[in-house]
Amino acid sequence: DQIYEGRAKAWVNFNGHNTTIRDDFGVTSIGDHGQGIYQVNFDTSFSNTNYCPVGFVHRNGSSGGKVLCHIDTLNSQTVSAYRFMVSGTSNASDVALGAVDVDYVFLSFFGDQ
């Protein structure tokens, strides 16, 4: 039970420029909903919306800037999909963040299915 309860129920590695999935488990597709806004669609729905998404993103080194992956209040977390926005800046000293497409998006999802 501890192994089942503690393992990721879904995970994905995809290209944020064209939403091509490099590898995944438990993910059917990635939706592109505008600059830096993505939706991960699950093979199997979670039993509730209390699952835990964990993620990391990075851009090409030549793009510069810092990148953050965060949940935007206009996006959603449903039992069958997770929509989120990636924001960042092209200048590491500029704290004004905007939606950006990135080279790599890595996400894992933990919860009950």
Buried (B, 14 or more C-beta within 10 A) or exposed (E): EEEEEEEBBBBBBBBBEEBEBEEBEBBBBBEBEEEBBBBBBBBEEBEEEEBEBEBEBBBEEEBEBBBEBEBBEEBEBEBEBBBBBBBBBEEEEEEEBEEBBBBBBBBBBBBEB
